[in-house]
């Protein structure tokens, strides 16, 4: 059998990648998968490490529907995650939110997360779930982390859901400010409020073409895209996504290993023309204080650092 030349192999790879991208674009436009189910989506990837209720196995009668569920994704940052939980406890008390449910998803790293469990038990006893992946999933299987989060949220049925990554910081007014912004958006088609803003955010849209529109209040803007550092959603978000995260194929990184996980892009493109996505005009979370563990090369190209000079993380005041 004749072997293909290096140039022919490269051309074939480009063609296959192009076809795959075209099919992926079609999936996002139709909002349904075209290749059948991915067996990975049906397997158990996280196990509960919670000394209490696991929403996925507890009877429905044992689950009180919270007004707010908070999902924290973490990897190899137990101290950052612990500090984030302590800060959430302060912010929730300030916002008079007394019945939140906290979901922590640890992408297994071999780190000791006992201090995180202790902080959860201290501040959210009986109102938290801690899950740990059976193996490290990383950015190439980050969609499975979100699929697990979707399953938990589907069981909890909260009025609002807040997603946070473990490398963000915020002021004590964070929860109250986020809920206030969400409630001020008078739009039945609102699905997402992105809580992170960076000075070099794309005015013309990311992953989609849409020039952002400032609200009359100046507090939020409609962008129709969002990323994953920190965002709030309502039930419409899960309804439109059908509680499913589409599998993201390894081909995504075949020609560019620096590409992101693809999860934020997927959500953005599946919601485009189906719902409205807003962003806080003034950031409510600060990012860039820690080196990226998921995509370090990309962060060297674009830092995504929005910390003001002298910011004291988790403090009400700037120094």
Protein Blocks (a to p, Z undefined) as FASTA:
>chain_A
ZZddfklmmmmmmmmmmmmmmmmmmmmmnopafkbpafklmpcfbdcfbfcddfklgcfk
lpccdfbdcddddehilklmmmmmmmmmmmmmmnopakbccddddddehiafklmmmmmm
mmmgoiaccdddfbdfbjmlmmmmmmmmmmmmmmnopabdcdddfkbccdfklmmmmmmm
mmmmgcfkbfbdcfbdcfklcfkbghiacdddddfklmaccehpacfkbccddfklmmmn
oopacdddfklmmmomkbcehlmmmmmmmmgokaccdddfbacbdchjaccfklmmlmmm
pnopabdehiaghiabdZZ
